[in-house]
């Protein structure tokens, strides 16, 4: 079986141990980080979520988060995508 460990950037609640344990994701914090991006809030009456849109150019807007090692990425990537409502930029 091929090693599918990946380094990923996470922001918002999924950075916390509490949410990682709830979702049962085998993840380890490597460092804090940031990405040139804008953080957007989407809110209809049923759903309230945050998502980022990366900007490859230097920008004054940054989103702070964590750089994590996710073990068995292929197995857990859908858990993360579902948490971010398929808006995550992994």
HELIX and SHEET records of a PDB file:
HELIX    1   1 UNK A   12  UNK A   15  5                                   4    
HELIX    2   2 UNK A   17  UNK A   23  1                                   7    
HELIX    3   3 UNK A   73  UNK A   83  1                                  11    
SHEET    1   A 4 UNK A   6  UNK A  10  0                                        
SHEET    2   A 4 UNK A  62  UNK A  70 -1                                        
SHEET    3   A 4 UNK A  27  UNK A  43 -1                                        
SHEET    4   A 4 UNK A  48  UNK A  54 -1                                        
END                                                                             
